[in-house]
Amino acid sequence: PTHWIHLFFLIKIKKLESMTLKWVISHSQHCHFNCHLVSFTEYFEVYIF
């Protein structure tokens, strides 16, 4: 279905504060289908498919 959205998260964490992680998750929820959020910082990467 067109309105069905599946978000799959692959998070690579080397060094990450919990507040930062919460911010990333909260921010990623505003992202649309097939959006890619990559390399917010040098410490981690977030992929949304």
N, CA, C, O and CB atoms as a CASP TS submission, in Angstrom:
PFRMAT TS
TARGET T0000
AUTHOR 0000-0000-0000
METHOD Language model
MODEL 1
PARENT N/A
ATOM      1  N   PRO     1       0.829  -1.218   0.000  1.00  0.00           N
ATOM      2  CA  PRO     1       0.000   0.000   0.000  1.00  0.00           C
ATOM      3  C   PRO     1       0.861   1.264   0.000  1.00  0.00           C
ATOM      4  O   PRO     1       1.961   1.282   0.551  1.00  0.00           O
ATOM      5  CB  PRO     1      -0.936   0.008   1.221  1.00  0.00           C
ATOM      6  N   THR     2       0.350   2.290  -0.613  1.00  0.00           N
ATOM      7  CA  THR     2       1.101   3.525  -0.739  1.00  0.00           C
ATOM      8  C   THR     2       1.346   4.173   0.609  1.00  0.00           C
ATOM      9  O   THR     2       2.412   4.743   0.841  1.00  0.00           O
ATOM     10  CB  THR     2       0.377   4.485  -1.647  1.00  0.00           C
ATOM     11  N   HIS     3       0.382   4.092   1.488  1.00  0.00           N
ATOM     12  CA  HIS     3       0.484   4.769   2.773  1.00  0.00           C
ATOM     13  C   HIS     3       1.237   3.952   3.814  1.00  0.00           C
ATOM     14  O   HIS     3       1.466   4.404   4.936  1.00  0.00           O
ATOM     15  CB  HIS     3      -0.887   5.095   3.285  1.00  0.00           C
ATOM     16  N   TRP     4       1.610   2.756   3.425  1.00  0.00           N
ATOM     17  CA  TRP     4       2.330   1.926   4.379  1.00  0.00           C
ATOM     18  C   TRP     4       3.800   2.241   4.326  1.00  0.00           C
ATOM     19  O   TRP     4       4.413   2.172   3.260  1.00  0.00           O
ATOM     20  CB  TRP     4       2.094   0.444   4.108  1.00  0.00           C
ATOM     21  N   ILE     5       4.372   2.583   5.450  1.00  0.00           N
ATOM     22  CA  ILE     5       5.783   2.957   5.520  1.00  0.00           C
ATOM     23  C   ILE     5       6.528   2.046   6.492  1.00  0.00           C
ATOM     24  O   ILE     5       6.141   1.870   7.647  1.00  0.00           O
ATOM     25  CB  ILE     5       5.932   4.431   5.946  1.00  0.00           C
ATOM     26  N   HIS     6       7.583   1.493   5.986  1.00  0.00           N
ATOM     27  CA  HIS     6       8.413   0.651   6.839  1.00  0.00           C
ATOM     28  C   HIS     6       9.748   1.332   7.056  1.00  0.00           C
ATOM     29  O   HIS     6      10.470   1.624   6.103  1.00  0.00           O
ATOM     30  CB  HIS     6       8.607  -0.754   6.221  1.00  0.00           C
ATOM     31  N   LEU     7      10.071   1.581   8.300  1.00  0.00           N
ATOM     32  CA  LEU     7      11.359   2.204   8.626  1.00  0.00           C
ATOM     33  C   LEU     7      12.274   1.175   9.256  1.00  0.00           C
ATOM     34  O   LEU     7      11.948   0.544  10.261  1.00  0.00           O
ATOM     35  CB  LEU     7      11.171   3.414   9.575  1.00  0.00           C
ATOM     36  N   PHE     8      13.410   1.030   8.643  1.00  0.00           N
ATOM     37  CA  PHE     8      14.373   0.077   9.160  1.00  0.00           C
ATOM     38  C   PHE     8      15.629   0.815   9.588  1.00  0.00           C
ATOM     39  O   PHE     8      16.242   1.522   8.789  1.00  0.00           O
ATOM     40  CB  PHE     8      14.701  -1.002   8.111  1.00  0.00           C
ATOM     41  N   PHE     9      16.008   0.652  10.836  1.00  0.00           N
ATOM     42  CA  PHE     9      17.128   1.390  11.373  1.00  0.00           C
ATOM     43  C   PHE     9      18.367   0.505  11.528  1.00  0.00           C
ATOM     44  O   PHE     9      18.324  -0.560  12.143  1.00  0.00           O
ATOM     45  CB  PHE     9      16.750   2.000  12.705  1.00  0.00           C
ATOM     46  N   LEU    10      19.451   0.974  10.958  1.00  0.00           N
ATOM     47  CA  LEU    10      20.739   0.332  11.212  1.00  0.00           C
ATOM     48  C   LEU    10      21.638   1.385  11.840  1.00  0.00           C
ATOM     49  O   LEU    10      22.086   2.317  11.172  1.00  0.00           O
ATOM     50  CB  LEU    10      21.375  -0.264   9.891  1.00  0.00           C
ATOM     51  N   ILE    11      21.890   1.228  13.098  1.00  0.00           N
ATOM     52  CA  ILE    11      22.659   2.248  13.800  1.00  0.00           C
ATOM     53  C   ILE    11      24.009   1.700  14.237  1.00  0.00           C
ATOM     54  O   ILE    11      24.097   0.719  14.976  1.00  0.00           O
ATOM     55  CB  ILE    11      21.882   2.768  15.011  1.00  0.00           C
ATOM     56  N   LYS    12      25.038   2.350  13.767  1.00  0.00           N
ATOM     57  CA  LYS    12      26.380   1.974  14.175  1.00  0.00           C
ATOM     58  C   LYS    12      26.837   2.972  15.228  1.00  0.00           C
ATOM     59  O   LYS    12      26.967   4.164  14.951  1.00  0.00           O
ATOM     60  CB  LYS    12      27.363   1.936  12.955  1.00  0.00           C
ATOM     61  N   ILE    13      27.078   2.481  16.426  1.00  0.00           N
ATOM     62  CA  ILE    13      27.426   3.380  17.516  1.00  0.00           C
ATOM     63  C   ILE    13      28.825   3.059  18.046  1.00  0.00           C
ATOM     64  O   ILE    13      29.110   1.945  18.487  1.00  0.00           O
ATOM     65  CB  ILE    13      26.386   3.282  18.647  1.00  0.00           C
ATOM     66  N   LYS    14      29.667   4.054  17.987  1.00  0.00           N
ATOM     67  CA  LYS    14      30.992   3.906  18.599  1.00  0.00           C
ATOM     68  C   LYS    14      31.010   4.610  19.945  1.00  0.00           C
ATOM     69  O   LYS    14      31.346   4.020  20.972  1.00  0.00           O
ATOM     70  CB  LYS    14      32.102   4.475  17.675  1.00  0.00           C
ATOM     71  N   LYS    15      30.639   5.886  19.918  1.00  0.00           N
ATOM     72  CA  LYS    15      30.593   6.662  21.149  1.00  0.00           C
ATOM     73  C   LYS    15      29.409   7.605  21.035  1.00  0.00           C
ATOM     74  O   LYS    15      29.410   8.511  20.201  1.00  0.00           O
ATOM     75  CB  LYS    15      31.935   7.444  21.402  1.00  0.00           C
ATOM     76  N   LEU    16      28.411   7.401  21.861  1.00  0.00           N
ATOM     77  CA  LEU    16      27.184   8.153  21.681  1.00  0.00           C
ATOM     78  C   LEU    16      26.475   8.410  23.009  1.00  0.00           C
ATOM     79  O   LEU    16      26.241   7.487  23.790  1.00  0.00           O
ATOM     80  CB  LEU    16      26.262   7.419  20.732  1.00  0.00           C
ATOM     81  N   GLU    17      26.139   9.663  23.249  1.00  0.00           N
ATOM     82  CA  GLU    17      25.428  10.001  24.473  1.00  0.00           C
ATOM     83  C   GLU    17      23.950   9.719  24.295  1.00  0.00           C
ATOM     84  O   GLU    17      23.421   9.837  23.190  1.00  0.00           O
ATOM     85  CB  GLU    17      25.658  11.472  24.857  1.00  0.00           C
ATOM     86  N   SER    18      23.289   9.352  25.361  1.00  0.00           N
ATOM     87  CA  SER    18      21.884   8.972  25.291  1.00  0.00           C
ATOM     88  C   SER    18      21.010  10.124  24.801  1.00  0.00           C
ATOM     89  O   SER    18      20.047   9.896  24.070  1.00  0.00           O
ATOM     90  CB  SER    18      21.404   8.500  26.653  1.00  0.00           C
ATOM     91  N   MET    19      21.327  11.340  25.186  1.00  0.00           N
ATOM     92  CA  MET    19      20.558  12.499  24.740  1.00  0.00           C
ATOM     93  C   MET    19      20.680  12.673  23.226  1.00  0.00           C
ATOM     94  O   MET    19      19.702  12.991  22.549  1.00  0.00           O
ATOM     95  CB  MET    19      21.032  13.774  25.465  1.00  0.00           C
ATOM     96  N   THR    20      21.857  12.467  22.716  1.00  0.00           N
ATOM     97  CA  THR    20      22.084  12.578  21.283  1.00  0.00           C
ATOM     98  C   THR    20      21.306  11.505  20.537  1.00  0.00           C
ATOM     99  O   THR    20      20.714  11.766  19.490  1.00  0.00           O
ATOM    100  CB  THR    20      23.577  12.473  20.963  1.00  0.00           C
ATOM    101  N   LEU    21      21.313  10.299  21.086  1.00  0.00           N
ATOM    102  CA  LEU    21      20.581   9.199  20.462  1.00  0.00           C
ATOM    103  C   LEU    21      19.083   9.487  20.423  1.00  0.00           C
ATOM    104  O   LEU    21      18.411   9.222  19.427  1.00  0.00           O
ATOM    105  CB  LEU    21      20.846   7.891  21.212  1.00  0.00           C
ATOM    106  N   LYS    22      18.575  10.037  21.529  1.00  0.00           N
ATOM    107  CA  LYS    22      17.160  10.397  21.581  1.00  0.00           C
ATOM    108  C   LYS    22      16.836  11.466  20.546  1.00  0.00           C
ATOM    109  O   LYS    22      15.770  11.438  19.930  1.00  0.00           O
ATOM    110  CB  LYS    22      16.781  10.888  22.984  1.00  0.00           C
ATOM    111  N   TRP    23      17.753  12.402  20.357  1.00  0.00           N
ATOM    112  CA  TRP    23      17.538  13.462  19.380  1.00  0.00           C
ATOM    113  C   TRP    23      17.485  12.885  17.975  1.00  0.00           C
ATOM    114  O   TRP    23      16.646  13.282  17.167  1.00  0.00           O
ATOM    115  CB  TRP    23      18.640  14.521  19.479  1.00  0.00           C
ATOM    116  N   VAL    24      18.377  11.955  17.686  1.00  0.00           N
ATOM    117  CA  VAL    24      18.426  11.338  16.365  1.00  0.00           C
ATOM    118  C   VAL    24      17.148  10.575  16.066  1.00  0.00           C
ATOM    119  O   VAL    24      16.578  10.700  14.983  1.00  0.00           O
ATOM    120  CB  VAL    24      19.624  10.408  16.257  1.00  0.00           C
ATOM    121  N   ILE    25      16.704   9.785  17.032  1.00  0.00           N
ATOM    122  CA  ILE    25      15.480   9.011  16.847  1.00  0.00           C
ATOM    123  C   ILE    25      14.287   9.935  16.661  1.00  0.00           C
ATOM    124  O   ILE    25      13.436   9.694  15.805  1.00  0.00           O
ATOM    125  CB  ILE    25      15.247   8.077  18.040  1.00  0.00           C
ATOM    126  N   SER    26      14.224  10.986  17.460  1.00  0.00           N
ATOM    127  CA  SER    26      13.124  11.939  17.357  1.00  0.00           C
ATOM    128  C   SER    26      13.146  12.648  16.008  1.00  0.00           C
ATOM    129  O   SER    26      12.105  12.842  15.381  1.00  0.00           O
ATOM    130  CB  SER    26      13.194  12.964  18.496  1.00  0.00           C
ATOM    131  N   HIS    27      14.333  13.031  15.570  1.00  0.00           N
ATOM    132  CA  HIS    27      14.481  13.734  14.306  1.00  0.00           C
ATOM    133  C   HIS    27      14.161  12.822  13.123  1.00  0.00           C
ATOM    134  O   HIS    27      13.566  13.259  12.138  1.00  0.00           O
ATOM    135  CB  HIS    27      15.894  14.290  14.175  1.00  0.00           C
ATOM    136  N   SER    28      14.553  11.574  13.225  1.00  0.00           N
ATOM    137  CA  SER    28      14.373  10.632  12.127  1.00  0.00           C
ATOM    138  C   SER    28      12.896  10.329  11.890  1.00  0.00           C
ATOM    139  O   SER    28      12.516   9.935  10.788  1.00  0.00           O
ATOM    140  CB  SER    28      15.131   9.340  12.411  1.00  0.00           C
ATOM    141  N   GLN    29      12.068  10.509  12.905  1.00  0.00           N
ATOM    142  CA  GLN    29      10.635  10.258  12.764  1.00  0.00           C
ATOM    143  C   GLN    29       9.989  11.247  11.799  1.00  0.00           C
ATOM    144  O   GLN    29       8.904  10.987  11.279  1.00  0.00           O
ATOM    145  CB  GLN    29       9.949  10.333  14.126  1.00  0.00           C
ATOM    146  N   HIS    30      10.647  12.379  11.559  1.00  0.00           N
ATOM    147  CA  HIS    30      10.117  13.367  10.630  1.00  0.00           C
ATOM    148  C   HIS    30      10.512  13.062   9.191  1.00  0.00           C
ATOM    149  O   HIS    30      10.076  13.716   8.243  1.00  0.00           O
ATOM    150  CB  HIS    30      10.596  14.750  11.014  1.00  0.00           C
ATOM    151  N   CYS    31      11.351  12.046   9.070  1.00  0.00           N
ATOM    152  CA  CYS    31      11.853  11.718   7.750  1.00  0.00           C
ATOM    153  C   CYS    31      10.826  10.887   6.988  1.00  0.00           C
ATOM    154  O   CYS    31      10.053  10.142   7.590  1.00  0.00           O
ATOM    155  CB  CYS    31      13.187  10.968   7.851  1.00  0.00           C
ATOM    156  N   HIS    32      10.820  11.015   5.675  1.00  0.00           N
ATOM    157  CA  HIS    32       9.864  10.296   4.850  1.00  0.00           C
ATOM    158  C   HIS    32      10.445   8.972   4.363  1.00  0.00           C
ATOM    159  O   HIS    32      11.616   8.668   4.590  1.00  0.00           O
ATOM    160  CB  HIS    32       9.440  11.155   3.665  1.00  0.00           C
ATOM    161  N   PHE    33       9.614   8.206   3.700  1.00  0.00           N
ATOM    162  CA  PHE    33      10.007   6.903   3.202  1.00  0.00           C
ATOM    163  C   PHE    33      11.209   7.004   2.262  1.00  0.00           C
ATOM    164  O   PHE    33      11.268   7.879   1.397  1.00  0.00           O
ATOM    165  CB  PHE    33       8.838   6.242   2.491  1.00  0.00           C
ATOM    166  N   ASN    34      12.164   6.092   2.449  1.00  0.00           N
ATOM    167  CA  ASN    34      13.390   6.042   1.649  1.00  0.00           C
ATOM    168  C   ASN    34      14.334   7.206   1.907  1.00  0.00           C
ATOM    169  O   ASN    34      15.273   7.430   1.144  1.00  0.00           O
ATOM    170  CB  ASN    34      13.041   6.008   0.195  1.00  0.00           C
ATOM    171  N   CYS    35      14.089   7.935   2.965  1.00  0.00           N
ATOM    172  CA  CYS    35      15.000   9.016   3.306  1.00  0.00           C
ATOM    173  C   CYS    35      16.242   8.437   3.970  1.00  0.00           C
ATOM    174  O   CYS    35      16.170   7.432   4.678  1.00  0.00           O
ATOM    175  CB  CYS    35      14.313  10.048   4.230  1.00  0.00           C
ATOM    176  N   HIS    36      17.367   9.072   3.738  1.00  0.00           N
ATOM    177  CA  HIS    36      18.612   8.615   4.331  1.00  0.00           C
ATOM    178  C   HIS    36      19.191   9.692   5.240  1.00  0.00           C
ATOM    179  O   HIS    36      19.442  10.821   4.819  1.00  0.00           O
ATOM    180  CB  HIS    36      19.620   8.232   3.242  1.00  0.00           C
ATOM    181  N   LEU    37      19.392   9.316   6.475  1.00  0.00           N
ATOM    182  CA  LEU    37      20.058  10.222   7.410  1.00  0.00           C
ATOM    183  C   LEU    37      21.398   9.597   7.752  1.00  0.00           C
ATOM    184  O   LEU    37      21.484   8.637   8.518  1.00  0.00           O
ATOM    185  CB  LEU    37      19.191  10.478   8.706  1.00  0.00           C
ATOM    186  N   VAL    38      22.428  10.160   7.170  1.00  0.00           N
ATOM    187  CA  VAL    38      23.737   9.515   7.287  1.00  0.00           C
ATOM    188  C   VAL    38      24.774  10.466   7.872  1.00  0.00           C
ATOM    189  O   VAL    38      24.852  11.639   7.507  1.00  0.00           O
ATOM    190  CB  VAL    38      24.204   9.009   5.922  1.00  0.00           C
ATOM    191  N   SER    39      25.559   9.927   8.781  1.00  0.00           N
ATOM    192  CA  SER    39      26.717  10.630   9.327  1.00  0.00           C
ATOM    193  C   SER    39      26.353  11.968   9.979  1.00  0.00           C
ATOM    194  O   SER    39      26.801  13.024   9.532  1.00  0.00           O
ATOM    195  CB  SER    39      27.731  10.862   8.231  1.00  0.00           C
ATOM    196  N   PHE    40      25.559  11.918  11.012  1.00  0.00           N
ATOM    197  CA  PHE    40      25.267  13.127  11.781  1.00  0.00           C
ATOM    198  C   PHE    40      26.539  13.625  12.452  1.00  0.00           C
ATOM    199  O   PHE    40      26.823  14.822  12.482  1.00  0.00           O
ATOM    200  CB  PHE    40      24.164  12.860  12.836  1.00  0.00           C
ATOM    201  N   THR    41      27.288  12.682  12.982  1.00  0.00           N
ATOM    202  CA  THR    41      28.568  13.036  13.600  1.00  0.00           C
ATOM    203  C   THR    41      29.583  11.984  13.199  1.00  0.00           C
ATOM    204  O   THR    41      29.255  11.039  12.481  1.00  0.00           O
ATOM    205  CB  THR    41      28.450  13.141  15.161  1.00  0.00           C
ATOM    206  N   GLU    42      30.788  12.140  13.650  1.00  0.00           N
ATOM    207  CA  GLU    42      31.819  11.156  13.361  1.00  0.00           C
ATOM    208  C   GLU    42      31.608   9.867  14.145  1.00  0.00           C
ATOM    209  O   GLU    42      32.278   8.870  13.878  1.00  0.00           O
ATOM    210  CB  GLU    42      33.186  11.728  13.669  1.00  0.00           C
ATOM    211  N   TYR    43      30.699   9.869  15.099  1.00  0.00           N
ATOM    212  CA  TYR    43      30.561   8.736  15.999  1.00  0.00           C
ATOM    213  C   TYR    43      29.534   7.705  15.557  1.00  0.00           C
ATOM    214  O   TYR    43      29.610   6.543  15.955  1.00  0.00           O
ATOM    215  CB  TYR    43      30.204   9.224  17.344  1.00  0.00           C
ATOM    216  N   PHE    44      28.577   8.123  14.738  1.00  0.00           N
ATOM    217  CA  PHE    44      27.554   7.155  14.371  1.00  0.00           C
ATOM    218  C   PHE    44      26.900   7.490  13.044  1.00  0.00           C
ATOM    219  O   PHE    44      27.001   8.612  12.548  1.00  0.00           O
ATOM    220  CB  PHE    44      26.506   7.076  15.449  1.00  0.00           C
ATOM    221  N   GLU    45      26.235   6.509  12.484  1.00  0.00           N
ATOM    222  CA  GLU    45      25.516   6.704  11.236  1.00  0.00           C
ATOM    223  C   GLU    45      24.112   6.135  11.397  1.00  0.00           C
ATOM    224  O   GLU    45      23.916   5.125  12.074  1.00  0.00           O
ATOM    225  CB  GLU    45      26.262   6.034  10.041  1.00  0.00           C
ATOM    226  N   VAL    46      23.147   6.783  10.778  1.00  0.00           N
ATOM    227  CA  VAL    46      21.772   6.307  10.862  1.00  0.00           C
ATOM    228  C   VAL    46      21.233   6.137   9.448  1.00  0.00           C
ATOM    229  O   VAL    46      21.276   7.062   8.637  1.00  0.00           O
ATOM    230  CB  VAL    46      20.882   7.287  11.687  1.00  0.00           C
ATOM    231  N   TYR    47      20.728   4.948   9.168  1.00  0.00           N
ATOM    232  CA  TYR    47      20.167   4.684   7.853  1.00  0.00           C
ATOM    233  C   TYR    47      18.674   4.396   7.979  1.00  0.00           C
ATOM    234  O   TYR    47      18.262   3.596   8.819  1.00  0.00           O
ATOM    235  CB  TYR    47      20.895   3.505   7.174  1.00  0.00           C
ATOM    236  N   ILE    48      17.871   5.042   7.149  1.00  0.00           N
ATOM    237  CA  ILE    48      16.435   4.774   7.160  1.00  0.00           C
ATOM    238  C   ILE    48      16.003   4.350   5.766  1.00  0.00           C
ATOM    239  O   ILE    48      16.142   5.105   4.803  1.00  0.00           O
ATOM    240  CB  ILE    48      15.632   6.021   7.633  1.00  0.00           C
ATOM    241  N   PHE    49      15.476   3.133   5.667  1.00  0.00           N
ATOM    242  CA  PHE    49      15.051   2.642   4.359  1.00  0.00           C
ATOM    243  C   PHE    49      13.533   2.525   4.320  1.00  0.00           C
ATOM    244  O   PHE    49      12.970   2.127   3.300  1.00  0.00           O
ATOM    245  CB  PHE    49      15.709   1.280   4.042  1.00  0.00           C
TER
END
